Amino acid sequence: MTTWALLTLAVGVLLIVVEAHTPTAGILGGLGALLAAAGVWMLFTSDGAGQVIAVPVTVGVLVVALGVTALAGRKVLVARRLPVHSGPESLIGTNAIVRNWTGSQGQVETAGGLWRARMELGYERDQEPSEGESVVVERIRGLTLTVRPLEPWEWSP
């Protein structure tokens, strides 16, 4: 019985650790908390220590495990709301330099690469960005960036 209790406790702790590293929204962590509590219960009741000790220790382990799971679940939910910091989506909101422009489209340089771009709102019909001008990336559709002019408050000295 002690072997099963230790195995159950180890699997429960392992599931809680896995929950901290994978976004399962608390499912694995909750299951791990229950297994850890069951393992502690089996450890204390198998050696004849009795339920006087087993109940408070099991409840304590369950509360701590559920607390760790709730903390990990909260961190996962916060991380899901953060903006993307990799891939093409990371270009949104960054500055780009116009390399050439004709009509409503041209090429801009940003993040070390040359991208096809088109105008967003902010330019008049007869006005187009000039070469060397800084623009802001608003959206990405495929391999084309949508840009707009810098606002006066966005200029850096």
C-alpha positions in Angstrom: 0.0 0.0 0.0 2.9 2.4 0.8 4.3 1.9 -2.7 0.9 2.9 -4.3 0.7 5.8 -1.9 4.1 7.1 -2.9 3.4 6.6 -6.6 0.1 8.4 -6.4 1.7 11.3 -4.5 4.6 11.5 -7.0 2.2 11.5 -10.0 0.1 14.2 -8.3 3.1 16.4 -7.8 4.3 15.8 -11.4 0.9 16.8 -12.7 1.1 20.1 -10.7 4.5 20.8 -12.2 3.3 20.0 -15.7 0.4 22.4 -15.1 2.9 25.2 -14.4 4.5 24.7 -17.8 1.6 23.9 -20.1 -1.7 25.9 -20.5 -4.3 23.4 -19.5 -6.4 25.9 -17.5 -6.0 24.1 -14.2 -7.3 20.7 -15.3 -4.0 18.8 -14.8 -3.2 20.9 -11.7 -6.5 20.1 -10.1 -6.2 16.4 -10.9 -2.6 16.5 -9.5 -3.9 18.2 -6.3 -6.4 15.4 -5.9 -3.9 12.7 -6.5 -1.4 14.3 -4.1 -4.0 14.5 -1.4 -5.0 10.8 -2.1 -1.4 9.8 -1.9 -0.9 11.5 1.5 -4.2 10.0 2.7 -3.0 6.5 1.7 0.4 7.0 3.4 -1.1 8.0 6.7 -3.8 5.4 6.8 -1.7 2.5 5.6 0.8 2.7 8.5 -2.0 2.7 11.1 -1.4 6.4 12.1 -5.1 6.8 12.0 -7.5 9.4 10.7 -6.7 11.8 13.5 -3.4 12.7 11.7 -4.5 11.7 8.1 -7.4 14.1 7.8 -5.6 17.4 8.7 -2.5 16.5 6.8 -4.5 15.5 3.7 -6.6 18.7 3.8 -3.4 20.8 4.2 -1.8 19.1 1.2 -5.0 19.6 -0.9 -5.2 23.3 0.0 -1.6 23.9 -0.8 -1.8 22.0 -4.1 -5.0 23.8 -5.2 -3.4 27.1 -4.3 -0.4 26.3 -6.5 -2.7 25.3 -9.3 -4.8 28.5 -8.9 -1.6 30.5 -9.1 -0.4 28.7 -12.2 -3.8 29.0 -13.8 -3.8 32.8 -13.1 -0.4 33.2 -14.7 -1.6 31.3 -17.8 -4.6 33.6 -18.2 -2.4 36.7 -17.8 0.1 35.4 -20.3 -2.7 34.7 -22.9 -3.6 38.4 -22.8 -0.1 39.7 -23.5 0.7 41.0 -27.0 2.7 38.7 -29.3 6.5 39.3 -29.0 7.6 37.0 -31.9 6.9 36.4 -35.5 5.5 39.0 -38.0 2.8 40.1 -35.4 5.6 41.6 -33.4 6.0 44.3 -36.1 2.7 45.9 -35.3 3.2 49.3 -33.6 6.9 49.5 -34.7 8.5 52.2 -36.8 9.5 51.6 -40.4 11.5 53.6 -42.9 10.1 54.2 -46.3 12.6 53.1 -49.0 10.4 53.8 -52.1 6.8 54.6 -52.7 4.5 54.9 -55.7 0.9 55.8 -55.5 -0.8 53.9 -52.6 1.9 51.3 -52.1 5.7 50.9 -51.7 8.4 49.3 -49.7 9.4 49.9 -46.1 12.3 48.7 -44.0 11.7 47.4 -40.5 13.2 44.7 -38.3 16.1 44.3 -40.7 13.9 43.4 -43.7 12.3 45.0 -46.7 8.5 44.7 -46.7 5.8 45.6 -49.2 3.5 48.2 -47.7 0.3 50.1 -48.4 -1.2 53.3 -46.9 -3.5 53.3 -43.9 -5.6 56.4 -43.1 -3.7 59.5 -42.4 -2.3 60.4 -45.8 -4.2 62.7 -48.2 -5.0 61.4 -51.6 -2.4 63.4 -53.4 0.2 63.1 -50.6 2.4 60.0 -50.3 5.2 59.2 -47.9 8.6 60.3 -49.1 11.8 58.2 -49.1 13.4 58.1 -45.7 10.3 59.1 -43.8 9.3 57.1 -40.7 5.9 55.4 -40.6 4.2 53.2 -38.1 3.1 49.6 -38.9 -0.6 49.3 -38.2 -1.5 45.8 -39.5 -0.1 42.8 -41.3 -2.0 41.0 -44.0 0.1 38.2 -45.6 3.4 39.7 -46.5 2.0 43.3 -46.8 2.3 45.8 -44.0 -0.3 48.6 -43.6 1.4 51.8 -42.4 0.3 55.2 -41.3 2.3 58.4 -40.7 3.9 59.2 -37.4 1.8 61.3 -35.1 3.6 64.4 -33.7 3.7 62.9 -30.2 5.4 59.8 -31.6 8.4 61.7 -33.0 11.6 61.0 -31.0 14.1 63.8 -30.6 
